[in-house]
Every structure is written in C-alpha cells, then in structure tokens.
Amino acid sequence: MQTLSHTLKFNHVSFPSRDVAATAGFFERHLEWQSTPMGRSRVLKGHGFDVVIEDATDRPVQWPGNFHIGFELPSLSALESLYHRFKAAGVELVTGLISHERGSRFFCRAPGGVMVEINTREDAAAPFRAGFGRD
C-alpha cells in the first residue's frame, strides 16, 4: 500500500438545504461561524474548516437515518452549557445529554434537517480520548 507523502488536513463539509438562510443562521447564531453568500448558497468559515450550505430549493433533501456532522467541545461543562443554551433558544433537540464511553454528547437538528452532534472527549474512556489534533 502506498502512503501519502503529504499530511491531509480536513478542509470542508458540504451539504444541501432547502432553507439556506435558516441553516446558515443556526451556525452563525449558535456556533459562531462567519457566513459569506456564494450565489444562492453560503460558505461558513470558522473553527479551522469550512461548511458549505448548498441551495436545494429545487429538489427534496432526505437525510439517511443517523447521518450527522459532529463538533467537539473541550469540556463537559462547555457541553452542558451549550445544551442548555440550545434548549432555551428552542433549537430542535433530538436527544438529551448522553453519557457515553466515547464522551458525553447530545444531538440536535439544524434548520434544513441536518443532524448535528455536539460532544466532548473530556469524560471519554481512555481508548477514545485521542482525536483530531491529539495524540
């Protein structure tokens, strides 16, 4: 097997939305991204990579069962705080706070339908603490 001669860096995630403004607004308001229009779509910048929200007003958008995008917070207290902020703001919560061997988490749904996981590895079992940018 041939190995890469360069290090890969995560660049972006792109997904469709039938309501680009509402989806972008979720990321701007609740997760501190900066939004730039790109035609009828939006590019969100922040946290070391981009999110492209593609306009899908002309077609249906269906998400596979448990498809989601995940974001990690540094601590359990930050996770709990964000969960309670989301709840107070009326964000569509799919779960409550979940204690899990891979770290505590919760799931919500952004406008447009994509499921979002917010987690922390602070309380994860040792085999699951490593992740992006960690050894």
N, CA, C and O atoms as a GROMACS GRO file, in nm:
protein
  540
    1MET      N    1   0.083  -0.117   0.000
    1MET     CA    2   0.000   0.000   0.000
    1MET      C    3   0.089   0.125   0.000
    1MET      O    4   0.182   0.136   0.080
    2GLN      N    5   0.059   0.216  -0.088
    2GLN     CA    6   0.135   0.340  -0.098
    2GLN      C    7   0.085   0.438   0.008
    2GLN      O    8  -0.035   0.445   0.034
    3THR      N    9   0.176   0.513   0.070
    3THR     CA   10   0.136   0.611   0.169
    3THR      C   11   0.143   0.752   0.109
    3THR      O   12   0.215   0.776   0.012
    4LEU      N   13   0.068   0.842   0.167
    4LEU     CA   14   0.069   0.981   0.122
    4LEU      C   15   0.200   1.047   0.161
    4LEU      O   16   0.252   1.023   0.270
    5SER      N   17   0.252   1.129   0.075
    5SER     CA   18   0.376   1.200   0.106
    5SER      C   19   0.349   1.334   0.173
    5SER      O   20   0.442   1.403   0.213
    6HIS      N   21   0.221   1.371   0.185
    6HIS     CA   22   0.184   1.496   0.249
    6HIS      C   23   0.078   1.470   0.355
    6HIS      O   24   0.005   1.371   0.348
    7THR      N   25   0.072   1.556   0.453
    7THR     CA   26  -0.030   1.546   0.556
    7THR      C   27  -0.162   1.600   0.504
    7THR      O   28  -0.166   1.708   0.445
    8LEU      N   29  -0.269   1.527   0.525
    8LEU     CA   30  -0.402   1.574   0.488
    8LEU      C   31  -0.459   1.660   0.600
    8LEU      O   32  -0.439   1.632   0.719
    9LYS      N   33  -0.529   1.764   0.562
    9LYS     CA   34  -0.598   1.850   0.658
    9LYS      C   35  -0.745   1.853   0.619
    9LYS      O   36  -0.777   1.869   0.501
   10PHE      N   37  -0.834   1.840   0.716
   10PHE     CA   38  -0.976   1.849   0.686
   10PHE      C   39  -1.004   1.988   0.632
   10PHE      O   40  -0.962   2.088   0.691
   11ASN      N   41  -1.075   1.997   0.519
   11ASN     CA   42  -1.097   2.123   0.450
   11ASN      C   43  -1.239   2.175   0.466
   11ASN      O   44  -1.259   2.289   0.507
   12HIS      N   45  -1.338   2.093   0.433
   12HIS     CA   46  -1.476   2.140   0.440
   12HIS      C   47  -1.574   2.023   0.441
   12HIS      O   48  -1.540   1.909   0.409
   13VAL      N   49  -1.696   2.056   0.477
   13VAL     CA   50  -1.809   1.967   0.461
   13VAL      C   51  -1.913   2.048   0.385
   13VAL      O   52  -1.930   2.167   0.410
   14SER      N   53  -1.982   1.983   0.293
   14SER     CA   54  -2.082   2.050   0.211
   14SER      C   55  -2.210   1.969   0.215
   14SER      O   56  -2.208   1.846   0.200
   15PHE      N   57  -2.323   2.037   0.235
   15PHE     CA   58  -2.450   1.966   0.235
   15PHE      C   59  -2.561   2.059   0.187
   15PHE      O   60  -2.548   2.181   0.194
   16PRO      N   61  -2.670   2.001   0.138
   16PRO     CA   62  -2.781   2.080   0.084
   16PRO      C   63  -2.878   2.125   0.193
   16PRO      O   64  -2.890   2.064   0.299
   17SER      N   65  -2.947   2.234   0.162
   17SER     CA   66  -3.056   2.281   0.248
   17SER      C   67  -3.162   2.347   0.160
   17SER      O   68  -3.130   2.418   0.064
   18ARG      N   69  -3.286   2.324   0.195
   18ARG     CA   70  -3.395   2.391   0.125
   18ARG      C   71  -3.418   2.531   0.181
   18ARG      O   72  -3.494   2.610   0.124
   19ASP      N   73  -3.353   2.563   0.295
   19ASP     CA   74  -3.362   2.696   0.354
   19ASP      C   75  -3.223   2.739   0.398
   19ASP      O   76  -3.188   2.732   0.516
   20VAL      N   77  -3.145   2.783   0.301
   20VAL     CA   78  -3.004   2.817   0.325
   20VAL      C   79  -2.990   2.924   0.433
   20VAL      O   80  -2.904   2.912   0.521
   21ALA      N   81  -3.072   3.027   0.429
   21ALA     CA   82  -3.060   3.136   0.527
   21ALA      C   83  -3.082   3.085   0.670
   21ALA      O   84  -3.008   3.121   0.761
   22ALA      N   85  -3.183   3.001   0.691
   22ALA     CA   86  -3.210   2.949   0.825
   22ALA      C   87  -3.099   2.855   0.871
   22ALA      O   88  -3.059   2.858   0.987
   23THR      N   89  -3.050   2.771   0.781
   23THR     CA   90  -2.941   2.679   0.817
   23THR      C   91  -2.816   2.758   0.852
   23THR      O   92  -2.753   2.731   0.954
   24ALA      N   93  -2.779   2.854   0.769
   24ALA     CA   94  -2.661   2.937   0.796
   24ALA      C   95  -2.680   3.014   0.927
   24ALA      O   96  -2.587   3.027   1.006
   25GLY      N   97  -2.801   3.064   0.949
   25GLY     CA   98  -2.830   3.137   1.073
   25GLY      C   99  -2.806   3.054   1.197
   25GLY      O  100  -2.759   3.106   1.298
   26PHE      N  101  -2.839   2.925   1.191
   26PHE     CA  102  -2.814   2.835   1.304
   26PHE      C  103  -2.664   2.831   1.337
   26PHE      O  104  -2.625   2.845   1.453
   27PHE      N  105  -2.582   2.813   1.235
   27PHE     CA  106  -2.437   2.806   1.255
   27PHE      C  107  -2.380   2.939   1.302
   27PHE      O  108  -2.290   2.942   1.385
   28GLU      N  109  -2.432   3.048   1.250
   28GLU     CA  110  -2.385   3.181   1.291
   28GLU      C  111  -2.425   3.211   1.436
   28GLU      O  112  -2.341   3.249   1.517
   29ARG      N  113  -2.551   3.194   1.466
   29ARG     CA  114  -2.606   3.229   1.597
   29ARG      C  115  -2.556   3.140   1.710
   29ARG      O  116  -2.520   3.187   1.817
   30HIS      N  117  -2.555   3.010   1.684
   30HIS     CA  118  -2.529   2.915   1.793
   30HIS      C  119  -2.387   2.861   1.798
   30HIS      O  120  -2.342   2.817   1.904
   31LEU      N  121  -2.315   2.863   1.685
   31LEU     CA  122  -2.182   2.801   1.682
   31LEU      C  123  -2.072   2.896   1.637
   31LEU      O  124  -1.959   2.854   1.615
   32GLU      N  125  -2.105   3.025   1.623
   32GLU     CA  126  -2.007   3.131   1.599
   32GLU      C  127  -1.929   3.118   1.468
   32GLU      O  128  -1.808   3.139   1.466
   33TRP      N  129  -1.997   3.082   1.360
   33TRP     CA  130  -1.938   3.079   1.227
   33TRP      C  131  -1.963   3.212   1.159
   33TRP      O  132  -2.057   3.284   1.195
   34GLN      N  133  -1.882   3.245   1.061
   34GLN     CA  134  -1.900   3.364   0.977
   34GLN      C  135  -1.950   3.317   0.841
   34GLN      O  136  -1.895   3.223   0.784
   35SER      N  137  -2.054   3.383   0.790
   35SER     CA  138  -2.119   3.339   0.666
   35SER      C  139  -2.090   3.435   0.552
   35SER      O  140  -2.094   3.557   0.570
   36THR      N  141  -2.062   3.379   0.434
   36THR     CA  142  -2.042   3.457   0.312
   36THR      C  143  -2.131   3.399   0.204
   36THR      O  144  -2.124   3.280   0.175
   37PRO      N  145  -2.217   3.484   0.143
   37PRO     CA  146  -2.301   3.434   0.033
   37PRO      C  147  -2.215   3.388  -0.085
   37PRO      O  148  -2.110   3.445  -0.114
   38MET      N  149  -2.263   3.284  -0.152
   38MET     CA  150  -2.198   3.233  -0.273
   38MET      C  151  -2.313   3.196  -0.367
   38MET      O  152  -2.359   3.082  -0.370
   39GLY      N  153  -2.359   3.295  -0.443
   39GLY     CA  154  -2.480   3.274  -0.521
   39GLY      C  155  -2.596   3.254  -0.426
   39GLY      O  156  -2.615   3.334  -0.335
   40ARG      N  157  -2.675   3.147  -0.445
   40ARG     CA  158  -2.786   3.116  -0.355
   40ARG      C  159  -2.742   3.026  -0.240
   40ARG      O  160  -2.825   2.989  -0.156
   41SER      N  161  -2.616   2.991  -0.234
   41SER     CA  162  -2.559   2.908  -0.128
   41SER      C  163  -2.483   2.997  -0.030
   41SER      O  164  -2.477   3.118  -0.048
   42ARG      N  165  -2.425   2.937   0.073
   42ARG     CA  166  -2.344   3.010   0.171
   42ARG      C  167  -2.220   2.928   0.205
   42ARG      O  168  -2.225   2.805   0.209
   43VAL      N  169  -2.111   2.998   0.230
   43VAL     CA  170  -1.989   2.937   0.282
   43VAL      C  171  -1.972   2.990   0.423
   43VAL      O  172  -1.968   3.111   0.446
   44LEU      N  173  -1.960   2.898   0.517
   44LEU     CA  174  -1.938   2.934   0.657
   44LEU      C  175  -1.793   2.908   0.691
   44LEU      O  176  -1.739   2.802   0.660
   45LYS      N  177  -1.729   3.006   0.754
   45LYS     CA  178  -1.589   2.994   0.792
   45LYS      C  179  -1.579   2.996   0.945
   45LYS      O  180  -1.646   3.074   1.012
   46GLY      N  181  -1.495   2.907   0.996
   46GLY     CA  182  -1.473   2.907   1.140
   46GLY      C  183  -1.420   2.774   1.188
   46GLY      O  184  -1.438   2.671   1.123
   47HIS      N  185  -1.354   2.778   1.301
   47HIS     CA  186  -1.311   2.657   1.371
   47HIS      C  187  -1.218   2.569   1.288
   47HIS      O  188  -1.213   2.448   1.309
   48GLY      N  189  -1.144   2.629   1.194
   48GLY     CA  190  -1.041   2.555   1.122
   48GLY      C  191  -1.083   2.486   0.994
   48GLY      O  192  -1.001   2.422   0.928
   49PHE      N  193  -1.211   2.496   0.956
   49PHE     CA  194  -1.255   2.439   0.830
   49PHE      C  195  -1.383   2.510   0.786
   49PHE      O  196  -1.440   2.588   0.862
   50ASP      N  197  -1.426   2.484   0.665
   50ASP     CA  198  -1.544   2.549   0.609
   50ASP      C  199  -1.664   2.455   0.607
   50ASP      O  200  -1.649   2.332   0.602
   51VAL      N  201  -1.782   2.514   0.612
   51VAL     CA  202  -1.906   2.444   0.589
   51VAL      C  203  -1.973   2.513   0.471
   51VAL      O  204  -1.996   2.634   0.474
   52VAL      N  205  -2.004   2.437   0.367
   52VAL     CA  206  -2.073   2.490   0.251
   52VAL      C  207  -2.218   2.443   0.257
   52VAL      O  208  -2.244   2.322   0.261
   53ILE      N  209  -2.310   2.538   0.259
   53ILE     CA  210  -2.452   2.504   0.260
   53ILE      C  211  -2.505   2.534   0.121
   53ILE      O  212  -2.517   2.650   0.081
   54GLU      N  213  -2.536   2.428   0.050
   54GLU     CA  214  -2.578   2.439  -0.090
   54GLU      C  215  -2.730   2.458  -0.100
   54GLU      O  216  -2.806   2.388  -0.033
   55ASP      N  217  -2.771   2.551  -0.183
   55ASP     CA  218  -2.913   2.576  -0.205
   55ASP      C  219  -2.977   2.456  -0.273
   55ASP      O  220  -2.932   2.409  -0.377
   56ALA      N  221  -3.085   2.405  -0.211
   56ALA     CA  222  -3.157   2.289  -0.266
   56ALA      C  223  -3.306   2.318  -0.274
   56ALA      O  224  -3.388   2.227  -0.257
   57THR      N  225  -3.342   2.444  -0.298
   57THR     CA  226  -3.485   2.476  -0.304
   57THR      C  227  -3.554   2.408  -0.420
   57THR      O  228  -3.677   2.395  -0.421
   58ASP      N  229  -3.477   2.363  -0.519
   58ASP     CA  230  -3.536   2.300  -0.638
   58ASP      C  231  -3.542   2.148  -0.629
   58ASP      O  232  -3.578   2.082  -0.727
   59ARG      N  233  -3.508   2.091  -0.514
   59ARG     CA  234  -3.509   1.944  -0.503
   59ARG      C  235  -3.532   1.903  -0.358
   59ARG      O  236  -3.503   1.980  -0.266
   60PRO      N  237  -3.586   1.783  -0.337
   60PRO     CA  238  -3.604   1.736  -0.199
   60PRO      C  239  -3.470   1.700  -0.135
   60PRO      O  240  -3.377   1.657  -0.203
   61VAL      N  241  -3.464   1.717  -0.005
   61VAL     CA  242  -3.344   1.679   0.071
   61VAL      C  243  -3.387   1.574   0.172
   61VAL      O  244  -3.473   1.600   0.257
   62GLN      N  245  -3.328   1.456   0.163
   62GLN     CA  246  -3.356   1.349   0.258
   62GLN      C  247  -3.224   1.302   0.318
   62GLN      O  248  -3.129   1.273   0.246
   63TRP      N  249  -3.221   1.294   0.450
   63TRP     CA  250  -3.100   1.252   0.519
   63TRP      C  251  -3.111   1.104   0.556
   63TRP      O  252  -3.215   1.061   0.606
   64PRO      N  253  -3.005   1.027   0.532
   64PRO     CA  254  -3.005   0.887   0.577
   64PRO      C  255  -3.020   0.881   0.728
   64PRO      O  256  -2.971   0.970   0.799
   65GLY      N  257  -3.086   0.780   0.778
   65GLY     CA  258  -3.115   0.758   0.920
   65GLY      C  259  -3.034   0.833   1.022
   65GLY      O  260  -3.084   0.929   1.080
   66ASN      N  261  -2.913   0.792   1.046
   66ASN     CA  262  -2.835   0.854   1.154
   66ASN      C  263  -2.721   0.942   1.101
   66ASN      O  264  -2.625   0.967   1.174
   67PHE      N  265  -2.730   0.988   0.975
   67PHE     CA  266  -2.627   1.078   0.923
   67PHE      C  267  -2.623   1.204   1.009
   67PHE      O  268  -2.727   1.260   1.043
   68HIS      N  269  -2.503   1.248   1.042
   68HIS     CA  270  -2.487   1.371   1.120
   68HIS      C  271  -2.346   1.426   1.101
   68HIS      O  272  -2.256   1.357   1.053
   69ILE      N  273  -2.330   1.552   1.141
   69ILE     CA  274  -2.197   1.612   1.148
   69ILE      C  275  -2.170   1.639   1.295
   69ILE      O  276  -2.262   1.674   1.370
   70GLY      N  277  -2.046   1.624   1.338
   70GLY     CA  278  -2.014   1.635   1.479
   70GLY      C  279  -1.912   1.743   1.508
   70GLY      O  280  -1.818   1.764   1.432
   71PHE      N  281  -1.932   1.810   1.620
   71PHE     CA  282  -1.841   1.913   1.668
   71PHE      C  283  -1.804   1.880   1.812
   71PHE      O  284  -1.886   1.832   1.889
   72GLU      N  285  -1.680   1.908   1.846
   72GLU     CA  286  -1.628   1.872   1.978
   72GLU      C  287  -1.598   1.996   2.060
   72GLU      O  288  -1.538   2.092   2.011
   73LEU      N  289  -1.639   1.992   2.186
   73LEU     CA  290  -1.607   2.097   2.282
   73LEU      C  291  -1.501   2.045   2.379
   73LEU      O  292  -1.487   1.923   2.395
   74PRO      N  293  -1.424   2.134   2.442
   74PRO     CA  294  -1.313   2.089   2.525
   74PRO      C  295  -1.351   2.030   2.661
   74PRO      O  296  -1.271   1.961   2.723
   75SER      N  297  -1.474   2.058   2.708
   75SER     CA  298  -1.506   2.012   2.843
   75SER      C  299  -1.654   1.976   2.858
   75SER      O  300  -1.738   2.017   2.778
   76LEU      N  301  -1.682   1.898   2.960
   76LEU     CA  302  -1.818   1.861   2.992
   76LEU      C  303  -1.899   1.984   3.031
   76LEU      O  304  -2.016   1.995   2.994
   77SER      N  305  -1.839   2.076   3.105
   77SER     CA  306  -1.914   2.196   3.145
   77SER      C  307  -1.951   2.281   3.023
   77SER      O  308  -2.060   2.338   3.019
   78ALA      N  309  -1.862   2.289   2.923
   78ALA     CA  310  -1.893   2.363   2.800
   78ALA      C  311  -2.007   2.293   2.724
   78ALA      O  312  -2.094   2.360   2.669
   79LEU      N  313  -2.006   2.161   2.722
   79LEU     CA  314  -2.111   2.084   2.655
   79LEU      C  315  -2.246   2.108   2.724
   79LEU      O  316  -2.346   2.136   2.658
   80GLU      N  317  -2.247   2.098   2.856
   80GLU     CA  318  -2.371   2.118   2.931
   80GLU      C  319  -2.424   2.260   2.912
   80GLU      O  320  -2.544   2.280   2.896
   81SER      N  321  -2.335   2.357   2.913
   81SER     CA  322  -2.374   2.497   2.894
   81SER      C  323  -2.437   2.518   2.757
   81SER      O  324  -2.541   2.583   2.746
   82LEU      N  325  -2.376   2.464   2.652
   82LEU     CA  326  -2.430   2.480   2.517
   82LEU      C  327  -2.564   2.408   2.504
   82LEU      O  328  -2.656   2.460   2.440
   83TYR      N  329  -2.575   2.291   2.563
   83TYR     CA  330  -2.702   2.218   2.560
   83TYR      C  331  -2.814   2.304   2.619
   83TYR      O  332  -2.922   2.315   2.560
   84HIS      N  333  -2.789   2.364   2.734
   84HIS     CA  334  -2.892   2.446   2.799
   84HIS      C  335  -2.920   2.573   2.718
   84HIS      O  336  -3.035   2.618   2.715
   85ARG      N  337  -2.820   2.631   2.655
   85ARG     CA  338  -2.843   2.747   2.566
   85ARG      C  339  -2.930   2.707   2.448
   85ARG      O  340  -3.023   2.779   2.412
   86PHE      N  341  -2.900   2.591   2.386
   86PHE     CA  342  -2.980   2.542   2.274
   86PHE      C  343  -3.126   2.522   2.318
   86PHE      O  344  -3.219   2.561   2.248
   87LYS      N  345  -3.142   2.459   2.434
   87LYS     CA  346  -3.277   2.430   2.484
   87LYS      C  347  -3.354   2.560   2.506
   87LYS      O  348  -3.470   2.571   2.465
   88ALA      N  349  -3.292   2.658   2.569
   88ALA     CA  350  -3.356   2.787   2.594
   88ALA      C  351  -3.388   2.862   2.465
   88ALA      O  352  -3.486   2.936   2.459
   89ALA      N  353  -3.306   2.842   2.361
   89ALA     CA  354  -3.325   2.910   2.233
   89ALA      C  355  -3.426   2.838   2.143
   89ALA      O  356  -3.459   2.888   2.035
   90GLY      N  357  -3.475   2.722   2.187
   90GLY     CA  358  -3.574   2.649   2.107
   90GLY      C  359  -3.515   2.568   1.993
   90GLY      O  360  -3.586   2.531   1.900
   91VAL      N  361  -3.384   2.539   2.000
   91VAL     CA  362  -3.323   2.452   1.900
   91VAL      C  363  -3.388   2.315   1.908
   91VAL      O  364  -3.417   2.267   2.018
   92GLU      N  365  -3.412   2.251   1.794
   92GLU     CA  366  -3.473   2.119   1.793
   92GLU      C  367  -3.374   2.015   1.846
   92GLU      O  368  -3.282   1.974   1.775
   93LEU      N  369  -3.392   1.975   1.971
   93LEU     CA  370  -3.305   1.875   2.033
   93LEU      C  371  -3.357   1.737   2.000
   93LEU      O  372  -3.475   1.707   2.019
   94VAL      N  373  -3.268   1.651   1.951
   94VAL     CA  374  -3.304   1.514   1.916
   94VAL      C  375  -3.287   1.424   2.038
   94VAL      O  376  -3.360   1.326   2.055
   95THR      N  377  -3.190   1.457   2.123
   95THR     CA  378  -3.165   1.381   2.246
   95THR      C  379  -3.141   1.479   2.360
   95THR      O  380  -3.126   1.600   2.340
   96GLY      N  381  -3.139   1.423   2.480
   96GLY     CA  382  -3.090   1.496   2.595
   96GLY      C  383  -2.939   1.477   2.600
   96GLY      O  384  -2.879   1.427   2.505
   97LEU      N  385  -2.877   1.516   2.710
   97LEU     CA  386  -2.735   1.489   2.730
   97LEU      C  387  -2.716   1.339   2.748
   97LEU      O  388  -2.787   1.275   2.826
   98ILE      N  389  -2.620   1.284   2.676
   98ILE     CA  390  -2.594   1.140   2.677
   98ILE      C  391  -2.455   1.117   2.734
   98ILE      O  392  -2.357   1.175   2.687
   99SER      N  393  -2.445   1.033   2.836
   99SER     CA  394  -2.316   0.990   2.888
   99SER      C  395  -2.275   0.867   2.808
   99SER      O  396  -2.351   0.770   2.801
  100HIS      N  397  -2.156   0.870   2.748
  100HIS     CA  398  -2.116   0.763   2.656
  100HIS      C  399  -1.967   0.734   2.674
  100HIS      O  400  -1.892   0.823   2.712
  101GLU      N  401  -1.925   0.611   2.648
  101GLU     CA  402  -1.784   0.575   2.665
  101GLU      C  403  -1.692   0.656   2.574
  101GLU      O  404  -1.574   0.672   2.605
  102ARG      N  405  -1.745   0.707   2.462
  102ARG     CA  406  -1.665   0.791   2.371
  102ARG      C  407  -1.673   0.938   2.409
  102ARG      O  408  -1.620   1.023   2.338
  103GLY      N  409  -1.740   0.969   2.519
  103GLY     CA  410  -1.754   1.106   2.566
  103GLY      C  411  -1.898   1.150   2.563
  103GLY      O  412  -1.977   1.102   2.481
  104SER      N  413  -1.933   1.240   2.651
  104SER     CA  414  -2.070   1.289   2.658
  104SER      C  415  -2.105   1.365   2.532
  104SER      O  416  -2.018   1.418   2.463
  105ARG      N  417  -2.237   1.370   2.502
  105ARG     CA  418  -2.282   1.430   2.376
  105ARG      C  419  -2.430   1.458   2.380
  105ARG      O  420  -2.502   1.412   2.468
  106PHE      N  421  -2.474   1.534   2.282
  106PHE     CA  422  -2.616   1.546   2.253
  106PHE      C  423  -2.632   1.570   2.103
  106PHE      O  424  -2.537   1.608   2.035
  107PHE      N  425  -2.752   1.547   2.054
  107PHE     CA  426  -2.782   1.564   1.912
  107PHE      C  427  -2.896   1.664   1.898
  107PHE      O  428  -2.989   1.667   1.977
  108CYS      N  429  -2.885   1.747   1.794
  108CYS     CA  430  -2.991   1.841   1.761
  108CYS      C  431  -3.007   1.842   1.609
  108CYS      O  432  -2.928   1.781   1.537
  109ARG      N  433  -3.108   1.912   1.563
  109ARG     CA  434  -3.130   1.923   1.419
  109ARG      C  435  -3.128   2.070   1.382
  109ARG      O  436  -3.201   2.151   1.439
  110ALA      N  437  -3.042   2.104   1.286
  110ALA     CA  438  -3.036   2.241   1.235
  110ALA      C  439  -3.151   2.263   1.138
  110ALA      O  440  -3.201   2.168   1.078
  111PRO      N  441  -3.195   2.388   1.122
  111PRO     CA  442  -3.295   2.414   1.018
  111PRO      C  443  -3.243   2.361   0.884
  111PRO      O  444  -3.125   2.375   0.853
  112GLY      N  445  -3.330   2.301   0.808
  112GLY     CA  446  -3.289   2.235   0.685
  112GLY      C  447  -3.274   2.086   0.703
  112GLY      O  448  -3.268   2.011   0.605
  113GLY      N  449  -3.270   2.040   0.829
  113GLY     CA  450  -3.278   1.898   0.857
  113GLY      C  451  -3.153   1.823   0.895
  113GLY      O  452  -3.163   1.711   0.944
  114VAL      N  453  -3.034   1.879   0.874
  114VAL     CA  454  -2.914   1.802   0.906
  114VAL      C  455  -2.902   1.785   1.058
  114VAL      O  456  -2.922   1.880   1.134
  115MET      N  457  -2.869   1.663   1.100
  115MET     CA  458  -2.849   1.637   1.242
  115MET      C  459  -2.707   1.675   1.280
  115MET      O  460  -2.612   1.650   1.206
  116VAL      N  461  -2.695   1.737   1.398
  116VAL     CA  462  -2.566   1.785   1.448
  116VAL      C  463  -2.540   1.721   1.584
  116VAL      O  464  -2.626   1.720   1.672
  117GLU      N  465  -2.421   1.667   1.599
  117GLU     CA  466  -2.377   1.613   1.728
  117GLU      C  467  -2.279   1.712   1.789
  117GLU      O  468  -2.190   1.762   1.722
  118ILE      N  469  -2.297   1.740   1.918
  118ILE     CA  470  -2.202   1.820   1.994
  118ILE      C  471  -2.151   1.729   2.104
  118ILE      O  472  -2.230   1.672   2.180
  119ASN      N  473  -2.018   1.714   2.113
  119ASN     CA  474  -1.964   1.621   2.212
  119ASN      C  475  -1.842   1.677   2.281
  119ASN      O  476  -1.791   1.784   2.247
  120THR      N  477  -1.795   1.603   2.380
  120THR     CA  478  -1.668   1.629   2.444
  120THR      C  479  -1.601   1.495   2.468
  120THR      O  480  -1.668   1.394   2.490
  121ARG      N  481  -1.470   1.495   2.465
  121ARG     CA  482  -1.397   1.372   2.499
  121ARG      C  483  -1.336   1.381   2.638
  121ARG      O  484  -1.265   1.290   2.682
  122GLU      N  485  -1.364   1.491   2.706
  122GLU     CA  486  -1.307   1.510   2.839
  122GLU      C  487  -1.339   1.393   2.931
  122GLU      O  488  -1.255   1.352   3.011
  123ASP      N  489  -1.459   1.339   2.921
  123ASP     CA  490  -1.500   1.229   3.008
  123ASP      C  491  -1.503   1.094   2.936
  123ASP      O  492  -1.565   0.999   2.984
  124ALA      N  493  -1.438   1.085   2.821
  124ALA     CA  494  -1.434   0.960   2.744
  124ALA      C  495  -1.341   0.860   2.810
  124ALA      O  496  -1.247   0.896   2.880
  125ALA      N  497  -1.370   0.732   2.786
  125ALA     CA  498  -1.279   0.626   2.829
  125ALA      C  499  -1.146   0.644   2.756
  125ALA      O  500  -1.142   0.696   2.644
  126ALA      N  501  -1.038   0.603   2.818
  126ALA     CA  502  -0.902   0.625   2.765
  126ALA      C  503  -0.884   0.591   2.617
  126ALA      O  504  -0.823   0.669   2.545
  127PRO      N  505  -0.935   0.478   2.568
  127PRO     CA  506  -0.912   0.445   2.427
  127PRO      C  507  -0.976   0.542   2.328
  127PRO      O  508  -0.942   0.542   2.210
  128PHE      N  509  -1.069   0.626   2.376
  128PHE     CA  510  -1.144   0.715   2.286
  128PHE      C  511  -1.106   0.862   2.303
  128PHE      O  512  -1.168   0.947   2.240
  129ARG      N  513  -1.008   0.893   2.384
  129ARG     CA  514  -0.971   1.033   2.406
  129ARG      C  515  -0.895   1.095   2.292
  129ARG      O  516  -0.901   1.217   2.273
  130ALA      N  517  -0.824   1.015   2.215
  130ALA     CA  518  -0.748   1.070   2.102
  130ALA      C  519  -0.846   1.115   1.993
  130ALA      O  520  -0.954   1.058   1.979
  131GLY      N  521  -0.807   1.215   1.919
  131GLY     CA  522  -0.891   1.265   1.812
  131GLY      C  523  -0.814   1.366   1.729
  131GLY      O  524  -0.691   1.371   1.734
  132PHE      N  525  -0.886   1.447   1.652
  132PHE     CA  526  -0.823   1.547   1.569
  132PHE      C  527  -0.727   1.632   1.653
  132PHE      O  528  -0.766   1.687   1.756
  133GLY      N  529  -0.604   1.643   1.608
  133GLY     CA  530  -0.507   1.728   1.674
  133GLY      C  531  -0.458   1.677   1.807
  133GLY      O  532  -0.392   1.750   1.882
  134ARG      N  533  -0.487   1.553   1.838
  134ARG     CA  534  -0.443   1.495   1.966
  134ARG      C  535  -0.365   1.367   1.939
  134ARG      O  536  -0.381   1.302   1.836
  135ASP      N  537  -0.281   1.333   2.032
  135ASP     CA  538  -0.207   1.206   2.024
  135ASP      C  539  -0.275   1.101   2.107
  135ASP      O  540  -0.228   0.987   2.112
   0.00000   0.00000   0.00000
